[in-house]
């Protein structure tokens, strides 16, 4: 007896294929939000200090998690005994990565800043091998020199060198460290606890720096700051859901769509047009990142949370 057409799945596709398509859509949408966050940040940075943007991104980024924090006074989200050092390390390194990333976005073409952030997967196998004693796979070993070659092209040492690019690259290294810390944390901590604890700690840690350079934002700047926080949180949520639907090895290529979206925003708002050197560097970095993702296609979705 033949199976009814209605049970054959969407357009005759298998449930596996549907999950893959769902994951790709969620990841692409999350990267659109990250690129939009970058555009809003770049606009806000004209009149708002980076330290204030980091603080409000952390603060406004907690808004979607308020129901979790208010439920049982957040007792279920308190770090487990013995994990506080790792939570604090993740907060310090992640906050530093965010600050570097935001500085790069404010001082570089938008697509350049987004691409330098995407170097994190290249450095993750190195940090995981040195810290967690994880043996890197052969693709991950190949990814390192390929990714570094792409970085050299983006830094463009023979052309007009931008010091902010080094800050962005440092942000990529720090983001890789933070992601490896998350991987270590998720051995014993649920993803929700890792994400929320970072938001709370990042808000508290960034507050003194924001107060030191405080100036009252205009109504437009308030709107941009809110957009930064909400787009970042929405992007993180969709990213986590996307990696829950399919493995990084399958849908990893779609994470690099943020560079395309950023190039679109850059061209529309600032007339930024990527040159051939940027395109060549982007191809090398994307290829290296995809090789690195093959290191562990079963990694926790929480490990993939962006440091932005």
N, C-alpha and C positions, 0 to 999 in steps of 0.2 A: 504494500500500500504506500503510495507516494505521500510525502509530507506536504501539508497545505502551504501555499505560497506565503501566507502571513507569518508562518513560523520559520521561514527561511532566513529571517533577518532583513535588515534594511538593504534594499536593492540587491538582495541575494548574497550579501556579504556575511561572513562568519562573525560570531561574537568576538573572536580574537581581533579580526580586522576592525570591527566597530570600536573596540577599546583603543586600538592604535590610532584611529582617526580622532577619537575623543581626546586622547592624550595630546595629539598634535595641535588640535584646536585650542585646548586649554593652555598649552605652552606658548603658542603664538600670541594668544590674547594677553597672557601675562607679560610677554616681552613688549607688546604694544604699550601696556601700562608702564613698564619700566622706562621705555623711551619717552613717553609723555611726562613721566616724573622728571626725567633729565631735562626736558625742555622747560618745564615749569621752574625747576631749580635754577637753570641758567638765566631765566628771566628775573627770578627773585634775587639772584646774586648781584644784580646791578646795584641794588640799594640795601640789601640785607647781608650782614657778615656771615661767613660760612659757619662759624660756631653757633650762631642762632638757627641757621637752617638745619644743622645736625640735631640740635635740641628739639626743634619743633617737628622734625621728621620722626624722631623717636617718640615724642609725646603724642602727636596725632596718629602715629602708627599703632598706638595702643588702643585707640577708640574701638576698633572692631572686636577687641578682646575684652572689653569692659564687662560683658555678661559673664565671662569665665572668671574674671577677677572678683566680681560681686557675689558670685555663687559660693556659698559657704565661706565667704570672706577670703576666697582664693586659697584655702588650705590645700586643695588638691594640686595646686600649681607651685607650692613651695618646694624648692630643691631638696632632694633626699640628703640625709646626713652623709657627710663624706664627699659629696659632689660639689660643694661650694667652691673649692679652688678652681675646678674646671669651669664652672659657670662664670666665675670672675675673670678667668683667663679668656674665655670666649667673648665676654663683654668688652674687655680692654682691647683685645685684638680686633674684634669686629667693629668697635667704635672707631678705632684708628683707621681701619680699612675704609669705613664709610667716609671719614673726614678726608682722606686722600682722594677718594673717588669724587666726592663733591667738589673739592678744589680743582681737580682735573676737568670736570665738566664745566666749571665756571670759567676756566682760562684756556680751554682747547676747543676746537670744533666739536660739536656734539657727538658725531660719529666716532671721532678719535677717542674721546673720553670713554664712550660705551665699549669700544673695542678693547682698550687697555684693561677694563674691568674683566673682560672675558678671558684674560690670560690666566685666571686662577686655576682652571683645570690642569694647565701645563705644570704648575708648581706643586699641585696636590700629591702626586706620586712620590716626589722627592721628600716632602715633609712627612708623609705617611711612612716612608721607608726609614727615615731617621728617627722618628718619634715613636711610631706604633710598631716598628719592625715588620711592616708589611712588605712582602716581596713584590716589586713592581713587575708587571707583565712586559713582554717584549714590545707590544705597541706603545705602552707608556714610556718605555725607555727611548723609543724612536721619537715620541712626541716632544720631548724636551728640546733637542736641538732644532727641530722644525719650528716649534713655537718661538724659540729665541731668535731664529732667523726672521720670523715675522715681526717680532718686537723691534729688531734692528731697523727694519724698513719703516715701521711706524715712527720710531724716534728720528729717523732721517738724519744721521750724523753728518752727511755730506751736504745737507741743505740748510734750511732755516730751523735750527734746533730750538725746541720749546722746553725749558726746564720743567714746566708743569707736567710734561709727559713722563718724566722720571717719578714725579709724585704719583701719577696714575699707575705706573708700573709697580711702585711700592705698595699701592693699594691692592693690586692683583696678588702680590705675594702674601700680604696680610690677610686678604680674603681667603686664600688657599689655606693658610694656617687656621683661620676661624672655622672653615668647613671641616677640616680634619679634626678639630676640637669637637665640633658637633657630632661627627661620626663616633668619636670616643664617648661622648655623653649619651648618645642614643643606645649604647649598650645596656644602660640601666635606667635612663630617663625617657618618658614619653615625649613625642615631638612637641605637643602643646606646651609642656612645661619648659622645654628648651627655648621655644620661640618667645613665650611671654616673659620668662625671666630675663632674656636678653633685652626686651623692650623696656622693662622696668629699670634694670641696671643701667642701660644706655641713657635713659632719660635722666636718672639721678647723676650719673657721671658727667654728662654734658652740660648740666644746668649751671655749674660755676663758670664755665668758659663762656656760655651764652650771656650770663649776667655781667661778665667783665667787659663785653663789647655791646651791651644792650642799647638799642635804639628802637623807638616805637614804630612798627611797620605801618604803612598806609593800608587802606582798605583793600586795594589791589594786591599788595604784598601779602596781607593776611590770606586772601583767596589762593594765591600761589603756594604759600606755605601749607595750607590745608590740602591742596591738590598733591603736593609732594608726598605728604604722609599717607593720604588715602590711596594714591596710585601705587605707592611702594607696598602697602599692606595688601591691597587687592592683588597686586602682581605676585606677592609671596604666596598668598592663599591659592591662587590659580596654579602657580608653579608646583606647589606641593600636591594638589589634586591631580595635576597632569602626570607627575611621576608616580602617583598611585595607580593611574590607569595603565601605564606602560613603562617599560624599563628605560633608563637613560640611554642605553645603547641603541634603542629603537627611535626615540624621539629627540635625542640630543641635538641633532642638526637644527631643529627648530628654535633652540635657544639663541642662535646667532641671528635670528630675524630682528632682534632688538637693534642691531647695527644698521639694518636696512631702514627700520622705522626712524631711527635717530638721524640717518642721512636725509630722510624725507623731511623731518622737522627742521633740520639744519638748513636745508635748501629753501624751505618755505619761509622761515622766520629770519634767517641771517644771510641767506644767499651762499651758504657753504656748499661747495661742490667737491667731493672726494676726487683725488687725482689717481693716476695709475699706480704710483708707489703705495698709496693707501690700500688700493684694491688688492695688490699683490701681497702686502702684509696681512690683510684681512683673510685672504685665502689660506695662507700658511698658519695663522693663529687658529682659524676655524678647524683646519685639518688636524692640527696638533691637539686641539681640545677634544675633537671627536675620537682620536686615538686614545687619549687619556681616559675618556669615559668608558672605554672597553676594559679598563683596569678592574672595574667592579660594577657590572651591570645590575647587581642586586642591592646596591647601596640604599640606605634609608632615604625616603623622600625628604626627610628633615635635613639631610646633609646638603641638599641642593638649594636650600634657602639662600637667597641672595643677600650680600652684605651691602644693602643700599636702603 
